[in-house]
């Protein structure tokens, strides 16, 4: 029994340590960070006490601590995904604005404006999901896709698929569009040789982030297709 309690206490300590790391990474407010860590620590200690008093078996206690760790890990992943969604939305808007500035009207309509609209919608949805602590927010742009899908005889899931597919298309457009090469300077009109594909001017970190967001979007599209 002493060995079981020692093992459970060690698991509880590791859970608390992970909570400290999560709080330091994601919670800027010191009071909230302390409260969060303390709640996880109390949870772990409560499980150990329940085993010590015989209300739970050692195996049940171990299962409870491992389940708490899995739930915390899932919450961290979901929070990180939402933050990434907000960041991606900001990048979409900035890219859309750049496209409108550097291209003729047609380029703005085809690529710039959709990027701005999708970016604003992604910020809205992911931002509200973070604030509310739950998913399911539907932004106004996605709602238009859903309404069009329903009007065409489909369901909301079809609109979500169309929204996701266009999001992926806009990402491909952003990576493949022509931008000025770094350091290019001319008094008069730029020529094609002064330009390069955007992906060739991006850092490895930016490319990995863009691909990661695309993978998450693709996963959402697959889920919608599977569950509809």
ABEGO torsion letter per residue (X at the ends): XAAAAAAAAAAAAAAAAAAAAAAAAABABAAAAAAAAAAAAAAAAAAAAAAAAGABBAAAAAAAAAAAAAAAAAAAAAAAAAAAAAAAAAAAAAAAAAAAAABBAAAAAAAAAAAAAAAAAAAAAAAAAAAAGBBGBBBAAAAAAAAAAAAAGBBAAAAAAAAAAAAAAAAAAAAABBBBBBGBBBABBBBAAABBBAAAABBAAAAAAAAAAAAAAAAAAAAAAAAX
